Amino acid sequence: MNTIQYLEDQAARAERLAKRITDALTIERLLAFAGERRREIEIIAGSPRRA
């Protein structure tokens, strides 16, 4: 698994978990984490990507 695949997996897991819980603060933090991973992917890939 390369770095981009790893970051995509991390982001997807955080987004799936955020859909299953009810605590607003935790949802916010998970989605922020996912966003950070997706920004890292954009930097590594060299161009914006849409999931």
N, C-alpha and C positions, 0 to 999 in steps of 0.2 A: 504494500500500500504506500503510495507516494504522499507527499505533504498535502497536496491539494485534495486528494481523496480523503485523507484523515480529517482535514478541516471541514470538508463538506459533511462528513459523517458526524462530526461534533455539532455542527450547526443544525443538522436535521434532527439529531437526538434531542437537542435543547428545545427546538420548535415543537416536536411531538410531545415532549414532557409538559411544555407550557400549555398545551391544549387539554391536558388531563387533570390539571390541578385547579384549585379555586383561589388560592392565596394571591392577591393582586401584586404584592411586592415581589414574590418569587417569580411570577409570570414576567414581570417587568425585567427582572435581572436575567432570566433565561433568554428572553428575546434580545436583550442588550448583548449578551454573550454570543448568541447566534449571529447578530449583526457584526460584531467584531470579527468573528471567524470568516464571515463572507467578505468583509473588507480586506482581510489578510489574503484571501483567495484572489481577489481582484489585483492586489499588489503583486503577488507572485505570478499570476497569469499575464499581467501586463495590460489587461483591458477589463472593463466592467462586464460582469456576467449576471444574468438573471436566472433565478431558480424557479 
